[in-house]
Amino acid sequence: MHPSVSSEYSHIAAARHQTIVTDPEILEELRKRKEAQRAQASPSRAAEVKTQGEQMSCQVPEDGWLFSASEEPFHLRTWRSSLATGEDQESLVARVASDWGMTAVSCKGCKSRGDSTVGQDNFLIAKLANDWKAVCVFDGHGVDGHWPAWRVTETIPHFLQEEPCSKMLKSGDGAKALTHAFKAAQEDLEAYALESGKDLHLCGTTATVALIPPGHDSIWVATAGDSRAMLVDQQRVLNETSDHKATRKDEADRIKDAGGQVIATEYDDGTEDCRIAPKDMVSPQIAISRSLGDMIFKDSGVTAVPEVVHWQVSSSESLLVICSDGVWEFLSSEEVREILQESLQGSAPSAPEAAHLLLQQARRAWMQHEAFYCDDITVVLASLTGTCPVQNQSKTKEPCPGCQNQSCIPQ
């Protein structure tokens, strides 16, 4: 077992962001629990993913034949399309904004000085075969947390378009379809980990999946973790999801009822943090109370069952915003709305530019609060009009604050 874990995990004796579990007794207990879970795992196979419709997600660096995958800090990831359209990046982004009313931007952060690990955020925007649209953000965490986030970009749309989810969506029951898709995605992660020799005990991902029906008159949103979604118009925040953390009394009570521990920590800067530890242990700790993966916490209340909300859309001018916690750490929902609204009301509005501007502002906020640490940042926007304004991305693009070699500017 690798002793290092990312910022979703913490040890009470470790620094606030960089976490290292080194206690031999803790490591031995974790090894025993991991082996016990594997022995009890039911025999199942990972899904054979069928790609239907068209979908976009992040291009994730892959291991080479000699060297492990790496990624420079603040690298702005390119899109990966499920179809070989032959479009360059700028044309692809422009088409999806104009024809689908969606756009996304995802940037790796910097977890340590000289950090070359693979970023762990991912997103999915898709036109499903059943004419529903899917808008998703996944924030991986833990050891090699990028792979659970990548895997669910493949499986979530797959399950939503297969039975029984396809029948549920046909009848308009988005809540049941999403709950089933999350359950199937969790089971697939467990099977995929066993088949591929990956470790799912100390890694996982948040998941926020929004479904927009063909009429664009409502939105179903399922969440597990703290990748927040909100619906805004030109004047206010209309709706937003609630983060799954132990600071929520209902979530803390649920964790305790399952036998997990809620541990509060006060840092030198006066901020407080509540994290969750497995039964009868003080470490490792996880910051979120729901997630996909994270097997070491599953019998301690950290469930993969999502919380599902259904929002009615009263105005076609509404905008759906989903971001990883790299945005929400230092920016409020109202601040995010104002940043986007100001950009989209400019003389040459462009949804891709507005998303990139929000990413830049989130990065600046991290620089104001942290010496070098910055979380991965992902922004996804979806207009309920079915189209987004778009301009030439190369005209006004500027690198993010602190960016090295302008790596956040798509080439």
N, C-alpha and C positions, 0 to 999 in steps of 0.2 A: 504493500500500500504506500502510495506517495504521501509524504507528510504534509505537503502544502495544499492549502485550499484557498479559494478566491474570496472576494469581499462579501458574498452572501453567507459565508461561514465565519465564525470567530472563536478564539480561545480566550478565556478571561485574562490570561497573563500575556496575551499577544498585543501587538500594536493595533490601532483602530482598523486599519485596512489590510495590512499584510499579516496573514495568519499562518502560523506554523504549529502543528501538533507534534510534539516530540516525546511526551510522557510515555515511557515503555509500557506501563500498565494500561493506559488508554489505548495505545496502538494494539496491544494484545487482545483487549476486550473487543475492539472493533473488528479484528481479524476473526475472532470466534463468532461474532454476530453475523458477519458477512458469510462465513462458511455455513452457518445454520440456515440462513435465508436461502442460499443456493441449494442446499439439500432439500428444502421444502418447496422449491420452485416447481410449479406444475409444468409438464412438458408442453410447450407450444412453439409455434414457428413464427418468425417475423413476417410481416405482411409483404406480399409481392405487389409492390405499389404499381398501380395503373394510373398513368397521367391522362386525365380527361380535361377538356377545355384548355385554357392557357393560363399559366401562372408564373409569377416573378418572385425571386428571393435573392439573397446575397450570394455572391460568388465567394466561397470559403476556400482559403489556401489548403492544399492537400500535401500529405507526406510524399517526399520523393523516394527514389530507390535507395538513397544513401543518407539523406538528412530529413529530420522531422520538419513539418510545416512551421513556418514563422510568419510574422506580420509586423511591420513597422508601426510605432505609435502614431495615432491620429490618421491612419490610413482610411481613406474613404472608399468603401467597397463598391465594386461594380455590380450590376444586376446580372442575374442568371435567369434566362427564359427557358421554359419547358419546350418551346418550339424553336426550331432553327430557322429564324426569319431572315437572317442575313443583315439585320439592321445594326448600325453602330449604336453605342450607348446613348448618345444624345437623341437620336431619332427614336429609339425605343422608349426612352423616358417621355419624350414629347407625345408620341402616339398614345401611350397609356394614360397620360394626363388628359389629353384631348378626347379620346374615345371612351375611356373607362371612368374618368373623373377621379383618378387615384394617382398618388405619387409617394415616393419613399426615399429616405436617405439614411445610411448607417455608417457610422465611423467608429473604428476601434479606439479605445482609450489608452491610458498609460498607467499600469498598475505598479510599476517599479521603475527605477532609473535604468534606461537601456532595455526596457521591456520589449521582447521579441516574440512573446507567446501569441497564439492565435486569438483574435477577438471572439467574444462569445455571444454577441447579439445576432439576431437574424430577424427577417420579416417575411411575410408572404402576402401578396396581393394577387387575387385570382378571379377569373370569370369561370364559375363552375358550369358543368354541363347542364345542370338543371335551371340555369338562368339566374341563380343567386350569385352574389358577389361575396368573397371572403377577404377580410382585411385583418391582418394578424401581426403581432409582435411577440417574439420569443427572446428572453434574456437568459442565456446559459450561465451557470456558475459551478464552482468546484473544480476538481481536477479534470482537465479536458472537457470543460462544460460546453465547448462549441459543438460537440457532436450530438448531444441530445437536442440542442436548439436547431441544428440542421435537420436531424431526422424527422422532427415533427413538422417541418415545412413540407416534407414529402407525405407523411401519413395523415395529417389532419385533413387536407383536401381529398385524399383518397377515401378515407372513411366517410366523409360527408357526402360523397357521390355514390357510395355503395349502399346496398341494403344493410340494415334497416333505415339508415339515416336518410336515404333518398326518398323513401316513402313518408318519413316524418316531415321532411321539408315540403314535399308535395302537398301534404295536408296542412302546412303552415305552422307546424309545431317546432319552432327553432330551438326551444329549450331542451326538449328531449333529444333532438339530433345532436346538439352540442355536447350534452352530458354523455351521450353514448360515444361520441367521437373522442372525447377526453379519456374515457375509460379504455377504449380500444387503443389509443395512442400510448397510454401508460403500459398496457400489457405488451404492446409491440416493442417499446423501449426495453422492457425486461427481457423479452425473447431475443431482440437484436443484440443486446449486450452479451448474452450467453453465446450466441452463434458467432459473434465477431471477436470474442475475447476481450471486450471492453468492460470497464468497471463502472457500474451505475450506483454504487453505494454512497459515494461522496461527490456526486455531481448530478445535475439536473437542470431544469429550465422553468422559468415562468411561462405562462401562456395567456395571451389575451386574443381572443378570436371573435371578431364581429361579423355577423351575417346580414347582408342587405338583400331583402327580397326583390323580385322583379319590379314591383310597383314603387320602390323607394319610399314607402310611406311609414316604415318603422325599421328598427335595428334591434337585433338580438346580440347581446354581448356576453361572452363567457370568460371569466377570469380565474386564474390561479396564480397568485403572487402579487407583484407590485408594478407591473407594466400597465399603467393607468390609461383608460380610455375616457374621452369626454366628447360631448356634442355641444357645439357652440353656434351662435349666430353673430350678427354684427354688433349686438348690444351686450350679450351676456353668455355665461356658461349655463347651458340648459340642463345638462345631466352629466354625471361623472361616476365612474366606478370607485369602489373603496378598496384600498390596498389591504392585502392579507398579511397582517403582521400581528405579533403578540401584544402590541399596544391597543388593539381592538379587544374590548372585554369579551365579546362573544367568541372571538378566535382564541383568546387566552384560556377561557373556560373550557372550550372544546379540546384544546391541547392537554390541559390538566386532567380532564375526564378520561382521556386516552392513556394517561400515564406519563406523558411528556413533561418536561420541566421548563418553566419560563424564568429566565435569568435576566435581571436588570443590571445594566452597567452604566456608570456615570464617567464620562471622559473628562480630561483636564480642561477642555474648553467649556465645560458646563452642560454639554448636551447629554441626554440619556438615551439608552438603547435597550430594547427588550428582545432577547433572542431565545431560541428554543434548543434544548439539549435532549438527547435520547433518554429513555427510561434509565434511572439509576446511574446517570453519568453527568459530568459537568462539561464535557467536551467530546466531540465537536459541537458547535452551535450553528444554527441556521437563522437567517434574519426574517424569513418568510414562513407563513404558516400553511401555505398550500403551494404545491409545485408538481411538475412531472419529473419522475426520476427520484433521486435522493432516497434510496432504499433504506439506508440506515435509520431514517426518521419515520418511515411509513407506519410502524407500529406504535409511534409516539404522537400520532395525531396529525402529522404533516401530510395531508391527503391530496390526491390528484383530482378529487371531485371539484368541479368548478362552481363558482357562484354565477348565476345567470340572471341578467336583467333584460327587460324588454322596453325599449324607448319608442314612443310614438314621434313621428316627424311631422310637425305642423307647418314647417316652411321649407321649400325647396332650396332656400339659401343656406340651410344648415350645413355645417362642416363637421365630419367625424375626425377626431384626432386621437391617435394611439402612440404612446412613446414609452420607451424603456425608462427605468428609474434614473438613468444618466441625465435626463431632462428634469424629472420631478424632484431630484435631490435638493436643488437650490432655487427652482422657479415654481411659483404658484400656478394654479390653473388659470387664474385671471391674467397673470403676466404672460403666460403662453398664448392665451386668446388675443391679448393686445398686440403681441409681437406678430402673430400671423395676420391679424386684421389690418394692422398698419401696412404690412407688406403687400397684402392682396388688394388694398385700396389705393395703391400707388399709381403713377402714370402709366406704367407698363407692368401690370400684375402678372405674376407667374407662380403657379403652385409649387413647382420644383424649386424655384428661387426662395419662396417663403419657407419651405421645409429646410433648406440649407441655412437660411438666416437663423431659424430657430436653433439648429444645431450649433451654429457659431455662438449664439447668445448663451446656450447651455455650457459650452466650453469656456466662455469668459467667466461665467459664474463659478465654475470649478477652479479656475486660476485665482479668483479672488478669495477663495476659501482654503485652498490646498497648495502646498509647496510644489508638488509635481503630480500627485495622484489625480487621475481623471477616469471615471467609469466609461464603458462603451456607451455610445449614444445612438439611438435609433428613433426616427420620426416617420410616421405614416399618416397621410392625409387622404380623406375620401369625401368628395363633394356629393351631396344628395341631389344635385341637378343632373348628375351623370356625366359631367364634363368639368375640366379644370382649365383655367387660363394658363398659357405656356408661352414663353419667349425664348430666344436663343440663350442657352445656359452659359455660353462662354463669354458673353458681353460684360457681365457684372460680377462674375464669380471672384471671390477673394478667399485666400486661405484662412483657416481657423486660427485663432490666437494660439501661439505656441507650436504651430504646426511646423515640422521640419521638411524642407525641400518642397513645400506646397503639395504634400502628398494627399491632402484632402480635396484637391481639385481634380475632377475626372479628366483624363487625357483623351 
